Amino acid sequence: MAAFYDLAYSMFRPLLFRLDAERAHRLTLAMVRHAPRFASHHDSPELQTTAFGLTFSNPLGLAAGLDKDGLALAAWERLGFGFAEIGTITPRPQLGNGRPRIWRIPKHHALINRMGFPSDGMVQVASRLRQARAQTMGMRIAINLGPNRETPSERLAEDYAELVRQMAEFCDFIVVNLSSPNTPGLREFQAPERMRTVVERIKHACAEIGVIRPLLIKVAPDLEAVKLGEICAAATELGLAGIVATNTSLDHAALGVVSHLKGGLSGTPLKLRSREVIASIHRFTRGRIPIVGVGGIASAEDAYGHIRAGASLIELYTGLIYHGPGLVWQIRSGLLDLLTRDGFRSFSQAVGCAAA
Ligand SMILES: Cc1cc2nc3c(=O)[nH]c(=O)nc-3n(C[C@H](O)[C@H](O)[C@H](O)COP(=O)(O)O)c2cc1C
């Protein structure tokens, strides 16, 4: 089936790449919703994995941002993902920044975006998630949460609490986005004392509605080592279930991309930076907090590199834009080959082995 998707995407890609990136994105989402299911979809037991008390049929997930409003949930499962991170979802609907706000950098297999959280808002997205969950999906669903742009910083924790009260029951785990570069001031909430306010408020909201879900934070790739160490210490102390590493980078020049465009850089130039962050988190937390590794994955070898650095789960976004949906199958089967080559009997044995 990878061959089917590779062929279909090689035909569509030239057309898509002639369109403005956001229009191409919308068209792709519409097409993906009609993706066929293949009989040989089932995952090998070696790819099954467990993180924060949940079992995943395979470790590969859709990264936040591609399906912000939960429009194509069943399709992500048909394409072979073990989980999908929906969002960033904001409490009230908002349009995000003016267009254009996504650009392709084909030379680097990269994207730059400054979307600014366009969202249908929590009420609409919750109703889509409710319907999708009713169709007994095997795929895990995460929600990625962020505040509305106009919310003042002193009310930011309350935005997250509102989101949790509305949405927690429709997901398997929750990602608190504190690292988008496109919402002014948000990254400052990665500072431990501010992170604590947000996390405690969310936990309180979960307790109020009696729905407890694993809580993860998503971090930026642009943090100094000391700051990252402080975040890891706070995550441990607060009992967070995991850390998603990483979001997009503002450090374009350091990643070898010369551009006048302002926004977060993703794709191949981000790969090694994200991997360093994953390895640092694994070291700081002594492998005790599961890491969701994301940034620049475009092949099974890339995914394996993030896993060996310490990621228990992995996610894709920009790789899908350049390589199409067949990449999901390629990575799953390629990972099996790499595990066999290196003598691992299960996926989880490989997690963090490069750090040992
Ligand atoms: C166009 C675009 C929109 C994104 N929107 C979000 C978002 O809403 N929330 C979020 O946490 N991450 C968002 N991301 C970041 C991705 O989830 C991911 O962390 C980042 O792109 C690195 O992975 P990649 O190199 O595989 O794309 C977005 C990325 C892109 C390219």
The ligand as an SDF file (V2000), in Angstrom:
LIG
                    3D

 31 33  0  0  0  0  0  0  0  0999 V2000
    2.2260   24.5640    9.3080 C   0  0  0  0  0  0  0  0  0  0  0  0
    2.5280   24.0500   10.6810 C   0  0  0  0  0  0  0  0  0  0  0  0
    1.6130   24.2690   11.7070 C   0  0  0  0  0  0  0  0  0  0  0  0
    1.8920   23.8050   13.0010 C   0  0  0  0  0  0  0  0  0  0  0  0
    0.9690   24.0100   13.9790 N   0  0  0  0  0  0  0  0  0  0  0  0
    1.2120   23.5380   15.2220 C   0  0  0  0  0  0  0  0  0  0  0  0
    0.2640   23.7010   16.2500 C   0  0  0  0  0  0  0  0  0  0  0  0
   -0.8360   24.2310   16.0570 O   0  0  0  0  0  0  0  0  0  0  0  0
    0.5820   23.2560   17.5040 N   0  0  0  0  0  0  0  0  0  0  0  0
    1.7760   22.6330   17.7800 C   0  0  0  0  0  0  0  0  0  0  0  0
    2.0140   22.2190   18.9210 O   0  0  0  0  0  0  0  0  0  0  0  0
    2.6970   22.4320   16.7930 N   0  0  0  0  0  0  0  0  0  0  0  0
    2.4450   22.8700   15.5500 C   0  0  0  0  0  0  0  0  0  0  0  0
    3.3670   22.6650   14.5620 N   0  0  0  0  0  0  0  0  0  0  0  0
    4.6530   22.0150   14.9030 C   0  0  0  0  0  0  0  0  0  0  0  0
    4.6600   20.5110   14.5910 C   0  0  0  0  0  0  0  0  0  0  0  0
    3.7240   19.8250   15.3910 O   0  0  0  0  0  0  0  0  0  0  0  0
    6.0610   19.9130   14.8520 C   0  0  0  0  0  0  0  0  0  0  0  0
    6.3730   20.0590   16.2180 O   0  0  0  0  0  0  0  0  0  0  0  0
    7.1570   20.6050   14.0330 C   0  0  0  0  0  0  0  0  0  0  0  0
    6.6840   20.9440   12.7530 O   0  0  0  0  0  0  0  0  0  0  0  0
    8.3930   19.7090   13.8720 C   0  0  0  0  0  0  0  0  0  0  0  0
    8.0800   18.5050   13.2010 O   0  0  0  0  0  0  0  0  0  0  0  0
    8.3260   18.2770   11.6130 P   0  0  0  0  0  0  0  0  0  0  0  0
    9.7270   18.6910   11.3090 O   0  0  0  0  0  0  0  0  0  0  0  0
    8.0380   16.8050   11.3920 O   0  0  0  0  0  0  0  0  0  0  0  0
    7.3360   19.1410   10.9140 O   0  0  0  0  0  0  0  0  0  0  0  0
    3.1010   23.1020   13.2720 C   0  0  0  0  0  0  0  0  0  0  0  0
    4.0070   22.8820   12.2230 C   0  0  0  0  0  0  0  0  0  0  0  0
    3.7330   23.3290   10.9390 C   0  0  0  0  0  0  0  0  0  0  0  0
    4.7290   23.0570    9.8330 C   0  0  0  0  0  0  0  0  0  0  0  0
  1  2  1  0
  2  3  1  0
  2 30  2  0
  3  4  2  0
  4  5  1  0
  4 28  1  0
  5  6  2  0
  6  7  1  0
  6 13  1  0
  7  8  2  0
  7  9  1  0
  9 10  1  0
 10 11  2  0
 10 12  1  0
 12 13  2  0
 13 14  1  0
 14 15  1  0
 14 28  1  0
 15 16  1  0
 16 17  1  0
 16 18  1  0
 18 19  1  0
 18 20  1  0
 20 21  1  0
 20 22  1  0
 22 23  1  0
 23 24  1  0
 24 25  2  0
 24 26  1  0
 24 27  1  0
 28 29  2  0
 29 30  1  0
 30 31  1  0
M  END
$$$$
